[in-house]
Amino acid sequence: MKLFLVFFILLFLLAPVFAAVPLVTDTVYTVAPKRSEIDAGLGTTNTHTVLTNAVGLVFRHGILPHFDLAVAVPYTISAPAGLNDIYLHAKYHFWQRDDHDGLAARLDFKFNNGNQYQGLGSGDNDCRLLFIPKQFY
């Protein structure tokens, strides 16, 4: 009877689970001064009518011990292909208690160089402030 109850709960009462890559992933750590990093990635979006493939390139450079700047350049490789809105990131790692706890803030500015009519960006300048916590238990 217990096995049947567990089977019933698992089969009929639990909602389907979906997983996706987070929209923003970043750590509290910054690039060391006078050092650089380059990240590249490929993303695919399927909206049941359109399949979109995009390549992202991020260049980071350490300016001060806890401060770095980054430029993110996304490019859509499927139709319509083209350059999306470019981002400028400024990140400051301002608190670190030990190896397990820390906090950083990142200011993002999005340029309006993408073409909103072709689906290659919003066509607006945007700015946002993002707080990035780190804590292990």
PAZA-753814 format. One record per residue (C-alpha): z, y, x. Coordinates in Angstrom, 1 decimal, always signed. Example, Ala and Ser with C-alpha at 12.3 -4.5 7.8 and 13.67 -1.06 7.14 Angstrom:
+--------+--------+--------+
!      z !      y !      x !
+--------+--------+--------+
!   +7.8 !   -4.5 !  +12.3 !
!   +7.1 !   -1.1 !  +13.7 !
+--------+--------+--------+
***
This chain:
+--------+--------+--------+
!      z !      y !      x !
+--------+--------+--------+
!   +0.0 !   +0.0 !   +0.0 !
!   +0.8 !   +2.4 !   +2.8 !
!   -2.5 !   +1.7 !   +4.5 !
!   -4.3 !   +2.5 !   +1.2 !
!   -2.4 !   +5.8 !   +0.9 !
!   -3.3 !   +6.8 !   +4.4 !
!   -6.9 !   +5.9 !   +3.9 !
!   -7.0 !   +7.8 !   +0.6 !
!   -5.5 !  +11.0 !   +2.2 !
!   -7.9 !  +10.8 !   +5.1 !
!  -11.0 !  +10.1 !   +3.0 !
!  -10.5 !  +12.4 !   +0.0 !
!   -7.9 !  +15.1 !   +0.6 !
!   -8.8 !  +16.4 !   +4.0 !
!  -11.5 !  +19.1 !   +4.1 !
!  -14.4 !  +18.7 !   +6.6 !
!  -13.7 !  +20.2 !  +10.0 !
!  -16.2 !  +22.4 !  +11.7 !
!  -16.1 !  +23.6 !  +15.3 !
!  -18.0 !  +26.4 !  +17.1 !
!  -17.9 !  +28.2 !  +20.3 !
!  -15.6 !  +31.3 !  +20.1 !
!  -17.3 !  +34.6 !  +19.8 !
!  -15.4 !  +36.1 !  +22.7 !
!  -13.9 !  +34.1 !  +25.6 !
!  -12.3 !  +35.8 !  +28.5 !
!   -9.2 !  +35.4 !  +30.7 !
!   -6.6 !  +37.8 !  +31.9 !
!   -7.8 !  +37.5 !  +35.4 !
!  -10.1 !  +40.1 !  +37.1 !
!  -12.5 !  +39.8 !  +39.9 !
!  -11.1 !  +40.6 !  +43.3 !
!  -12.1 !  +44.0 !  +44.8 !
!  -15.5 !  +44.1 !  +46.5 !
!  -16.3 !  +40.7 !  +45.1 !
!  -18.8 !  +39.8 !  +42.4 !
!  -19.4 !  +37.0 !  +39.9 !
!  -22.5 !  +36.1 !  +37.9 !
!  -22.3 !  +34.0 !  +34.7 !
!  -25.2 !  +32.6 !  +32.7 !
!  -25.3 !  +30.8 !  +29.5 !
!  -27.5 !  +29.5 !  +26.7 !
!  -26.6 !  +29.8 !  +23.0 !
!  -28.3 !  +28.4 !  +19.9 !
!  -27.9 !  +29.6 !  +16.3 !
!  -29.3 !  +27.7 !  +13.3 !
!  -29.2 !  +29.5 !  +10.0 !
!  -31.0 !  +26.7 !   +8.1 !
!  -34.1 !  +28.8 !   +8.1 !
!  -34.3 !  +30.2 !  +11.6 !
!  -33.4 !  +28.7 !  +14.9 !
!  -32.6 !  +31.3 !  +17.5 !
!  -32.1 !  +30.6 !  +21.3 !
!  -30.6 !  +33.3 !  +23.5 !
!  -29.8 !  +33.5 !  +27.2 !
!  -26.9 !  +35.5 !  +28.4 !
!  -26.4 !  +36.9 !  +31.9 !
!  -23.1 !  +38.6 !  +32.9 !
!  -22.6 !  +40.4 !  +36.2 !
!  -18.9 !  +41.3 !  +37.1 !
!  -17.7 !  +43.3 !  +40.1 !
!  -14.1 !  +44.0 !  +41.2 !
!  -13.3 !  +47.6 !  +41.7 !
!   -9.5 !  +47.7 !  +42.2 !
!   -7.0 !  +44.9 !  +42.5 !
!   -6.5 !  +44.5 !  +38.7 !
!   -9.7 !  +46.3 !  +37.4 !
!  -13.3 !  +45.1 !  +37.2 !
!  -16.5 !  +46.2 !  +35.5 !
!  -19.1 !  +43.9 !  +34.0 !
!  -22.6 !  +44.2 !  +32.5 !
!  -23.7 !  +41.6 !  +29.9 !
!  -27.5 !  +41.3 !  +29.3 !
!  -28.4 !  +39.0 !  +26.3 !
!  -32.1 !  +38.0 !  +25.9 !
!  -33.5 !  +36.1 !  +23.0 !
!  -36.1 !  +33.5 !  +24.1 !
!  -37.2 !  +32.3 !  +20.7 !
!  -39.4 !  +34.3 !  +18.3 !
!  -39.0 !  +37.3 !  +18.2 !
!  -38.3 !  +37.3 !  +21.9 !
!  -36.8 !  +40.3 !  +23.6 !
!  -33.8 !  +42.1 !  +25.0 !
!  -30.7 !  +42.4 !  +22.8 !
!  -28.0 !  +45.1 !  +23.0 !
!  -26.5 !  +45.4 !  +26.5 !
!  -22.7 !  +45.6 !  +26.9 !
!  -20.6 !  +47.3 !  +29.5 !
!  -17.1 !  +45.8 !  +29.9 !
!  -14.2 !  +47.4 !  +31.7 !
!  -11.1 !  +45.1 !  +32.1 !
!   -7.7 !  +45.9 !  +33.4 !
!   -5.1 !  +43.2 !  +34.1 !
!   -1.9 !  +45.2 !  +33.6 !
!   +0.9 !  +42.6 !  +33.2 !
!   +1.7 !  +39.3 !  +34.9 !
!   +5.2 !  +37.8 !  +34.6 !
!   +4.5 !  +34.6 !  +36.4 !
!   +1.7 !  +32.0 !  +36.7 !
!   +2.0 !  +31.2 !  +33.0 !
!   +2.2 !  +34.6 !  +31.2 !
!   -0.1 !  +37.7 !  +31.4 !
!   -1.9 !  +40.4 !  +29.5 !
!   -5.1 !  +42.3 !  +30.0 !
!   -7.1 !  +44.8 !  +28.1 !
!  -10.9 !  +45.1 !  +28.0 !
!  -12.9 !  +48.0 !  +26.7 !
!  -16.5 !  +47.1 !  +25.6 !
!  -19.3 !  +49.6 !  +25.1 !
!  -22.5 !  +48.3 !  +23.4 !
!  -25.7 !  +50.3 !  +24.1 !
!  -28.3 !  +50.6 !  +21.3 !
!  -31.3 !  +49.4 !  +23.3 !
!  -32.0 !  +46.3 !  +21.0 !
!  -34.4 !  +46.4 !  +18.1 !
!  -32.5 !  +45.9 !  +14.9 !
!  -35.8 !  +45.4 !  +12.9 !
!  -36.7 !  +42.4 !  +15.0 !
!  -33.1 !  +41.0 !  +14.9 !
!  -32.5 !  +41.8 !  +18.5 !
!  -29.3 !  +43.9 !  +18.1 !
!  -27.7 !  +46.3 !  +15.7 !
!  -29.4 !  +49.5 !  +16.9 !
!  -26.1 !  +51.3 !  +17.1 !
!  -23.8 !  +52.3 !  +20.0 !
!  -20.4 !  +50.5 !  +19.5 !
!  -17.1 !  +50.5 !  +21.3 !
!  -14.1 !  +48.1 !  +20.9 !
!  -10.8 !  +47.4 !  +22.6 !
!   -9.8 !  +43.8 !  +23.2 !
!   -6.4 !  +42.6 !  +24.2 !
!   -6.4 !  +39.3 !  +26.1 !
!   -3.0 !  +37.4 !  +26.2 !
!   -2.2 !  +34.3 !  +28.3 !
!   +0.8 !  +32.2 !  +27.7 !
!   +1.5 !  +28.5 !  +28.4 !
!   +4.4 !  +26.7 !  +26.7 !
+--------+--------+--------+
***
